[in-house]
């Protein structure tokens, strides 16, 4: 035989030399949950190793991640039910938990990129990403856009570097871009949750934020997991509306979507390695059924291989420790 592919696999040095995709700490974004209080660290039962933390501990965690080489954190607020209403008004409070958290993290770690979530569900008494018509249960698209734009502007004023609209309302990227530009935040980036699927993998995240819908589901705005051409349509729309980064969420069951989007845009692509994916690996590792670290690294590398440029993952700290 003249052609022997195994020749390129013979030694560790040779395998390293021909490796096609390499995961580094620069690829990782760490999602973090923030709550009110001081010195508060509340475990998320369905996500071993993940916590809801008060702002002081959030700052310390951010510093620790920065030392490990992680360059970006994505923040999510868990607010008291008493502050929630049908229009998510607390999301517009300049002195609210989320805005204070953004400011404190940026003040403590000015070189750390702060990514923030824009959607009504953390603040909504209905648990939906948009305003709910109380008579029909319809999620009102256009009425929601104005609130989302104000929320994004509020976060930008607090110091957010990257606004992440996760609501899946039509036209929200353009609406937010216009609001940011008109108010002097032309350099604030938008990472659109472009292909956010209506997935069963979000359960532990909703436990962490207590943000599950109080009635109905999210199928009229989040995407049908059977579809891929629809993701390309959303890609084209978000790019035209001024998105800087596009996202696929969840990650592992949607590697084909990442690849399809990679082939249809030159914009950077993010993937969200979501809570359910994390929880499955952690649970199987605790049972001794798999090598959790090895599966983690294989999973994260698969996102790079599929075409992702960055990975939001609850494994960020664990992976960074291995990589560094």
N, C-alpha and C positions, 0 to 999 in steps of 0.2 A: 504493500500500500504506500502510495506517495503522499496521500492526504491523511494526516492523523491529527484531528482537532485536540486530542488529549495532550499533545506536546505543549500547548499553551496553558495547561493546568498542572504541570508537573511539580512546581515548587511554589511556596508562598510568594517569593519575589516576582516570579513570572506571572502569577495570578494577579498580583497587585499592579503589575506593569500594564496588563491588558484590560483591567477592570473598566467597564463602560460607565457606571454610575457610582458616585461616591457621596455618601451622606456626611455632612459636617454640621457643627453647631450653628453655622450661619443659616441653615435651612429651617431651623426650629423656631416656632412661636409657642409660648407657654400660656394657655388659658388659665386665668386665676379668678376666683370668686371672692367678692368683698361684702362684708356685713358691717353694721354699726357696732360700736363698743370699743373697748380697749383691752388688749391682750386676750382677744377672743379667738379661739381656734376650734372650729366645730367640724368633726369628721363627716364626710359624705359617705353614708353607710354603703351605698351601692357602687362607690368608686374608691376602693382601698388606696390609701396614700394621698387622697385629695381632700382639701379642706375649704370651708368657708372661713375667711379670716378678716379680722378688723384691720383698719387702714394701717396701724402701726406695724402689724405683722406682715401685711401685704408689702409694705416698703422693704422690710427685712428680707422677705422672700425674693423680691425683685433684685435686691443687691446680690443675694446668693446666686441667682440665675445669671446675672451679669458676670460674676466672677468665673462661672463655668463656661462662658462664651456665648450664652443665649443673648440675642440682640433685640428681641421683641417680645412683649407680653400683650395678651388680649384680655381685657378686663370685662367682668360681668357682675352686675350688682344683684344682691338678694335683699329686697327691702321688706319692711313690715307690711302686713296685709292692710293695716289701718291707713297706709299712705296710698293705697291703690284705688283707682276709680276707672270708669269706662273709657276715659280719654287719655289715660296714662299721664296725668298732669305732673306727677312727681318727676318725670323725665325732663321737664322743662325748668325745674327748680335749680337756679345757679348755685345754690348752697346745699344741694342734695348730696346724699352719700356718694353717688357716682362721680359728680363733679369734684368733690373734695378728694376722692381717691385718685383721680387723674392728676390733680394739682400736686398732691403729696408725692406721688411716684415720679412725676417729671422733675420736681424740685430736688428730690433725693438722687435721682439717676437721670440727669439731663441727656445722656447719650443713649439711653434705652428708648427704643421706639415703643410708643403706647398706641395700641389698636383698641378701638371701642365699638361696642355693639349698638346699632340703631334699630329698634323695633319696640312695639308697645308692650309685648308680653311680660317683661319683668315688672312693669308698672301698672298693668291692666287688671282690673277686678274680674274681667272676663277670661283672662289668660290667653288672649289671642294677639296676633302681631299687628292687627289693625282695629279700627273702631267697628263695633258690632251693632247692627241695626236691631234694637230691642224687640221690634215687632216681627221681623222676618228671620233674624239670625244671620243675615248676609254680612260679610266682611266688606265694609265700605272702602273702596280703593281710593278714590279721589279725595275724599274727606280726610283720609289718613295722611296723605302726602304732606299737607301743611304742617301737621304735628311732627312728622319725621324730619322735615327740614329744620324746624325749630330745635328739635332734639339734637340733630347733627351740629347745628351752629353752637348750641350750648356746650357740647363736648369739645368742639374746636376751640372755643374761648377758654375752656379749662386746661387745654394743652394737648389734646389728642392729636397724634401725628397721622393716623390712618382711621378714617371713618368706615365702619363696616355695616352697611344696611343689610340686615338679615331677614327682613319682613316679607320679601317677595311680592310687594305691591308693584303693579305696572307703572313704569315711568318714574320710579323713585330716584334712580341714579341721576337723571337729568335735573329733577326738581331740587335735589340736595346740592348738586354741583352749582346750579344757578344761585342758590341761597348762600353757599360758601363764598363764591366769587364776588357776589355783590356786597359782601360784608368784610372783604379784605383777607379772606382765607384761601386765596388761589393756590397756595402751596400745600394745603391740606389734602392728602391723598384719599381716594375712595377705593376700598376693596369691596366690590359687590359680591354678595352671596348669589352668584349668577345661577347656578344649578343646585338649588337647595331642595332636596327631595322630601316628600312626606314619608318619613321613615320610622320604623319601630326601634331604631338604634339610639333614639334620643332620650329614652326613659331616665337613666341616671342623671343626665344634665337637668332635666325638669325636676328631679328630686332636689338637686343642689340649689336651684333657684325658686322652687315652689311655683313654677310657671306653667303648669299643665292647663289646657283649656278647661274651663268650668263646664262647658257643654259643647257638643259637636266635635269636629276635628278640623284639621288644617288643609284638607284636600282641595279646597277651592283656590288656594293661593300657593301652597307648596306643590312641587312637581310630582307627577305619577312616576313611581319607580320603574314602570315598564317602558318609559320613553327615553330616547337618546337624541333624536332629531330636534326635539323641543329644546334641548340644552344648547344646541347650535344656534337656534333662533334667539334664545336669551343671550347668548354670547354676542351675537351681532348687535342686538339692541343695546346692551350695556356698554359695549365698546363705542357705539355711536353717541351714547348719552354722556360719555366722558369718564367712564370708569378707568382707573389706573391699574387695578389688579382684579382678576376674576377668580371666583372660588367654586369648587365642587364640594358638596356636603351631602351625605357622609363620604368616607374615603374608600375603605376596603372593598365593599361590594360595587364600587363605581369606578374602578380603574379604567374601564372601557370609555367612560364619559370623559375622564381626564385626558385620555389619549385623543378622543375625537375633538375635544376643545383645543388641545395643543396643535392639532393639524388645521385648525380653522381660525387661529388668532396669533398675533405676535406679542400680545400682552402677557405679562407674568401670570402664572396660574398658581393659586393656592389650593390646598386640600385640607379639609377638617377631618382629622382622625378622631371620630366622635366618641362620646362617653360609653356607648354600648360596646364599641369595638375594644376600648380600653378595659372595660369591666370583664369582658369575656376572657381576655388574655390573663388578667389578674386572677380571676376565679380559677381558671384551669391551672395556672402556675401554683396557686395555693393548694390545689388538690394533688399536685405532683404529676399531672398528666402531660405537661409540656415544660420545656425550658423557657420560662417567661422572657428572659433577657434575649435569648436567641430569636424567639418569635417576634419580639418587639423590633429588633434591628432588621429582620427580614421584611416585616410589614412596612416599616418606615422607608426602607430602600425601594420597596415596590412602588411607592408613590412617586419617587424620583424617576424610576424606570418608565413609569407610565407617562411622565411629562410634567409633573408638578415642580414648581420652583421653590415653594415654601410649604411647610407642614404645620398646621395648628394641631398640637397633640398634648395630651395629658402625660405622655411619656417624656416630655421635653427635658425635665430635670434628670430622669434616669438615663436617658440616651446621652445627654451632655456629659454626665459623669463618665460613661464608658468612652465616649469620643475624645474627652480631654485627658 
